[in-house]
Amino acid sequence: MFPILVVLFICVPIIEIALFIQVGGLIGLWPTIAIVLLTAFVGASLVRSQGIQTLMSVQSRLQQGELPAQQIIEGVMLAVAGVLLLTPGFMTDALGMLVLLPAPRAWLAKQAMQRVKVNASSAHFHTQYGDNQFQGNPFQNSEHDQQGDVYEGEFEKQTDEDKRIEK
């Protein structure tokens, strides 16, 4: 993961700078700046409208008693699209606009959902890269379970008034 981030933080700015130089050479400085500002403004308004639509879809799925997993992933993708569109540059704007389109966004969300699969009934976690299985209570220590150590206790919730009365 770290090498991918290093490549992104090095390659993306270099590509964006090269594109700025090329476009600025073709159409000039002020039209280039105007295009960047216009895409940021239009992108922000599109992210807002798409986000509201996705939120309404999540709410309707929840009201129907269904898990809105794909809509939640699409909501995260819309947030990423917003960041891409607000970042100055032509390549990031193109990627952000691509994620804003419903068809590519739905396809990307389905791909993400296929890579991670959670089986809640048996508390197993599966990924494409291997099975990491977890069963039982995460707070139990297997050595103590075999020895039969059990700790019991009681508690009482106190408010700030109760603490003042005790003093």
C-alpha positions in Angstrom: 0.0 0.0 0.0 2.8 2.4 0.9 4.6 2.1 -2.5 1.3 2.8 -4.3 0.8 6.0 -2.2 4.4 7.1 -2.9 3.8 6.6 -6.7 0.5 8.5 -6.5 2.0 11.5 -4.6 4.9 11.7 -7.1 3.2 10.8 -10.4 -0.1 12.7 -10.1 1.4 16.1 -9.5 3.9 15.6 -12.3 1.2 14.6 -14.7 -1.0 17.5 -13.6 1.8 20.0 -14.1 2.5 18.7 -17.5 -1.1 18.9 -18.4 -1.3 22.5 -17.1 1.7 23.4 -19.3 0.2 21.8 -22.4 -3.3 23.3 -22.0 -1.9 26.7 -20.9 0.3 26.7 -24.0 -2.7 26.0 -26.3 -5.3 28.3 -24.8 -3.4 30.6 -22.5 -3.1 31.2 -18.8 -6.5 32.8 -17.9 -8.7 30.4 -19.9 -6.8 27.5 -18.2 -7.4 29.0 -14.8 -11.1 29.6 -15.7 -11.5 25.9 -16.8 -10.0 24.7 -13.5 -12.2 26.9 -11.4 -15.3 26.1 -13.5 -14.8 22.3 -13.1 -14.3 22.7 -9.3 -17.6 24.7 -9.1 -19.6 22.4 -11.4 -18.1 19.3 -9.7 -18.9 20.5 -6.2 -22.6 21.1 -7.2 -22.8 17.7 -8.9 -21.3 15.9 -5.9 -23.9 17.7 -3.7 -26.8 16.6 -5.9 -25.6 13.1 -6.3 -24.8 12.8 -2.6 -28.4 13.8 -1.7 -29.8 11.3 -4.2 -27.6 8.6 -2.7 -28.6 9.5 0.8 -32.3 9.3 -0.2 -31.6 5.8 -1.7 -29.9 4.7 1.5 -32.9 5.9 3.6 -35.4 4.1 1.4 -33.4 0.9 1.5 -33.2 1.1 5.3 -37.0 1.7 5.5 -37.5 -1.5 3.4 -35.3 -3.4 5.9 -32.5 -3.9 3.4 -28.8 -3.3 4.0 -27.7 -0.4 1.7 -24.1 -1.6 1.2 -23.7 -0.6 -2.4 -25.2 2.9 -1.7 -22.9 3.4 1.2 -19.9 2.5 -0.9 -21.2 4.8 -3.6 -21.5 7.6 -1.0 -17.8 7.1 -0.1 -17.0 7.2 -3.8 -18.8 10.5 -4.1 -16.7 11.9 -1.3 -13.6 10.8 -3.2 -15.0 12.3 -6.4 -15.5 15.6 -4.5 -11.9 15.6 -3.4 -10.7 14.9 -6.9 -12.9 17.6 -8.4 -11.7 20.2 -5.9 -8.1 19.3 -6.4 -6.8 21.6 -9.2 -5.9 19.6 -12.3 -7.3 18.1 -15.5 -6.6 14.4 -14.7 -8.1 14.6 -11.2 -11.1 16.4 -12.7 -11.6 13.7 -15.3 -11.4 10.9 -12.7 -13.8 12.8 -10.5 -16.3 13.3 -13.3 -16.0 9.6 -14.2 -16.9 8.6 -10.6 -19.8 11.1 -10.7 -21.5 9.2 -13.5 -24.0 6.7 -12.1 -23.0 3.7 -14.3 -19.2 3.7 -13.7 -19.8 4.5 -10.0 -22.2 1.5 -9.7 -19.7 -0.8 -11.5 -16.9 0.3 -9.2 -19.1 -0.2 -6.1 -19.9 -3.7 -7.2 -16.3 -4.5 -7.8 -15.4 -3.2 -4.3 -18.2 -5.3 -2.8 -16.9 -8.4 -4.5 -13.5 -8.0 -3.1 -14.6 -7.8 0.5 -17.1 -10.3 1.8 -18.3 -10.4 5.4 -20.2 -13.4 6.7 -21.8 -12.1 9.8 -23.7 -15.3 10.8 -20.5 -17.2 11.7 -18.2 -14.2 12.4 -15.7 -15.0 9.6 -14.0 -12.3 7.6 -13.0 -13.2 4.0 -11.0 -11.2 1.5 -9.8 -12.0 -2.0 -6.3 -12.4 -0.7 -6.9 -15.1 1.8 -9.1 -16.1 4.7 -8.6 -14.6 8.1 -11.0 -16.5 10.3 -12.2 -15.2 13.6 -14.6 -17.2 15.8 -15.9 -16.6 19.2 -15.6 -13.8 21.7 -12.7 -11.4 20.9 -12.3 -10.6 24.6 -11.7 -14.2 25.7 -8.2 -15.5 26.1 -7.9 -19.1 25.0 -5.4 -19.9 27.9 -7.9 -18.6 30.5 -10.8 -20.5 28.9 -8.9 -23.8 29.2 -8.1 -23.1 32.9 -11.6 -22.1 33.7 -10.9 -18.7 35.2 -14.1 -16.6 35.5 -14.3 -13.1 36.7 -17.6 -11.7 37.9 -18.4 -8.2 39.1 -21.1 -5.6 39.6 -21.3 -2.0 38.7 -23.5 0.9 39.4 -23.8 3.9 37.2 -23.2 7.2 39.0 -24.0 10.7 37.9 -22.1 13.9 38.8 -24.7 14.5 41.6 -24.0 11.1 43.1 -20.3 11.9 43.2 -20.9 15.2 45.0 -23.1 13.6 47.6 -20.4 11.0 48.4 -17.8 13.7 49.2 
